[in-house]
C-alpha cells in the first residue's frame, strides 16, 4: 500500500517515498510524511525528502519532552515523542492504523510512553495551529486525548464549530473552553513545540523520536515495533 494519500490537498506535494531497509535499521526512515521547506511554515513544500548520507546521532530526549500531553507510564523505559499536525493526512493514518497497536502492545503494558507535540504546517494547513490550540485548551481540563481522537475523526471538518461541539460532547466547561480558545492562551505553547521540533531537525509530519532515534512518516506498525524493541533491549 502506498504511503501517499490520494485525498491529500492539492497544495500538498506528494513526496517520492524512499524506505530502504538499511535506513530503518539505522533508525531513520523517510516515508509518508508532509514536509516543509525550512524555517517557519510560511513557504512552499519540498517535493522529495532527501535521504541522509549517514545514520543520524540520537536526539537528546530530555530536550524534547516538555509538559506536553502524555500517554502511558511516566517511568516507562521507552519514550516516543510524536510531532504531529491535526490536519495532516499522514498523521491521521498513523492515528488510525498504528497508534491503536502501539497502545495495546507497548503503552498500556508500561513498556513505552507517548508524548504528543504540535508541529502545525500552517502554510498548507490553515486549521492546524487553531486545532492544536483548541486541543491544549481541552488538555487543561483533562481531556486532551479524547479531543485529539475526535479531531482526527473529524479532520475534514476542523474549525471553531467542531472544536466547541467536541468540547461540549466531552463534557468540558464550554465557557472556560471558549475563553481559552478565543484568548489564544496556548498559542505560545504550540509555537514552542514547533520551534523544539525545528531544533531537533523535524522537517515533516508525522515525525517520531523513539529514545532519541528518529522515524519519519506514517510507517507500518512493524517499523515502530522494530525500533521500540531495539530501544527496550538497549534499556535493559
N, C-alpha and C positions, 0 to 999 in steps of 0.2 A: 504494500500500500504506500502511496506517495506521502511524503511529509509536507507537501504543499496543500493548501486548502483551496479548492476550486471556487469557493464562495468568498474568498478574500476581496477586500475593497479594491477597486481598480487602481488606486494610488499606491497600493502595497506591492512593490516589485517582488516577484516570486523568485527567490534565490535558487541557483543551481546548487543542489544539496550534495555534499560530499560526506560519506560516513565510512571512512577507512577503518578497518578493524584495529590497525596499529595505533591509531589516534585514540580509539575507545580505550584500549589497554593503557595508554598513557594518561587517560583521564580527561581528554578534551575531545568533544565531538561537535561538529558544526552541522546542524540539520534542523529543519522545521522551525526556524526562528525568523522573526521580523527584525531587521537590523536598521540602525540609523547611521548617518554619515559621519558622525563625530560631533562633539560639542553638545550644547543643549539642543533639544529636539525642535529645531526651527528650520532645518534644511530638508533635503530630499533623502532618499534611501540609497544604500549601496545595493546594487542588484545581486552581487555574488559575494558571500563571505570569503575572506582569504584564509585558507588553512594555514596553521602555524608551521614554521620550518622545524621547530623543536618542541618537545613537551614543555609546558609552562611550569614554573615553580608554583608550589601550593600557596594559596592566598591566606593571609592571616585572618582566621575566623573571628578572633576577638574584635577585629576592626569592623567586621560585617554584621555582628549581632548587636542590635540596638534594643530599645524597649518595644520591639515590634510584636505583632500577633504571633503566637506560637502554638503548635500542636505537639502534644507528647510530653514525656518526662524531661524536665529541665536538665536532669543529670544523665540523660541518655548518652551512650558512648559515641554516637554519630550525630552530627548536626548537619541538616540540609537547609541551606539558605536559598530561597527562591526569589528572584527578581522577576516581577510579572506586571502585566498590563491587562486591566479588565476588558478592554476592547480588542485584544489580540486574539485572533482565531487559533493560533498555535497554543496559547496559554489555555484557552478553552478546551482544546483537545487533551492537553495534559491533565487538566482537572477532571475531564470526563472519563478518560481511559486508563490513566496511570496512577493518579493520586489515590483512588479507592484501594488499589492493590498495595501501594506503599503504606497506607494507613493500617490495613489489616495485617500485613506481614511484619512491618518494622515499627511503625509509630505506636500502635495500640499494644504492642508487646514490649515496649520500653527499650527497644534497640536503637531507635532514632527519634529525633525531634525535627519538626519542620518550622522554620522561621520565614514569615512572609514579608517581603519588602517591595515597595512600589517602584516601578520603572515605567512611568507613562510616556508613551511615544506621542506626544501631543501634536507633532507636525502632521501625523497621519490619523491619529485617533482623538478627535475633539472631545470625546466623553471620558477619556481615560483618566485624566487628572481629577475632574469633578467626581467621578465614581470612586476613585481612591480616597478622596477627602470624605465622601459620604461613608465609606466603609470604616474609616477611622472614627467617625462620629458614632457608628454602631459599636465599634470596639470599646469606646469609653463607657458604654452601657452593657458590656459583656457579651455582645452578640456578633463579634466580627466574623467568625467562620460561617455562621448561618447566613449572614448578609453576603459574604463572599460567594457562597454557593448560589444564592438567589441571583446575584449579578451575573454570574456565568450562565445560569439557566435562562436569563432574560437578556442576553448580550445584545440581541438585535433591537432592544427597546430601552437602552440606557438613557437616562435623563432624569430631571428633577421629580417628575411624577412617579417614575418607577422607584426612585430612592425613598420617597415618602410613603408610597404604598407598601414597600417592603418593610420599612421601619414599623409601620402600623401592624402589618401581618405578623411581625416577630414580637409584638408586644412592647416595643420601645416607648419611652416617653416621647411622643412626637413633638411636643413643644420644645423640649430640650434638644431633640434631634434637629428640628428646623433651625433653631438658633445657632446650633453648632455649624450646620452646613452654610447658612447664609452669612455667617461671620468669617468664614474662611479659617476657622480655628486651626485646622490641621494642614493648611497649605504649606507652611514651612516644613512640617514633618514629611510630607510627601516629597517636597523638593530635596530634603536632606537624604531621603532614601535614594533618590535619583542620583545625587552627587556621590553618594557612597558607592553606588553601582558603577558610575563612571570611573571612580578612583580605583576600583577593583578590576576594571577592564571590561565591564559589561558593554556589549555593542548590539544587543538584540534581546527579544523576549520570546519565550522564557529562557532565563539563564539560571543555572543552579551551581551551588558550591557544596560539595559533599566532603566534609572535613578538609576543606581547602582546595579540593580538586574541582575544576570547572567542567560542567557539562552544558552544552548549548543546544536547545531545541526540544521539541515535543517528541522525544525519542521513545521507542518501545520500552515497556516495563523491564525487559531483560537487561537493558543497558544500565538502568538505575540499580537493578539488583546486583549486577556485577560490581559496580562502583561501591555500593554500600557494603557488600560482603568483603571487599578488599579493605575498606575502612574499618570494619569490625575486626578483621584479622590483625590489622596494624594496631588497633586499640587494646588488644589483649596483652 
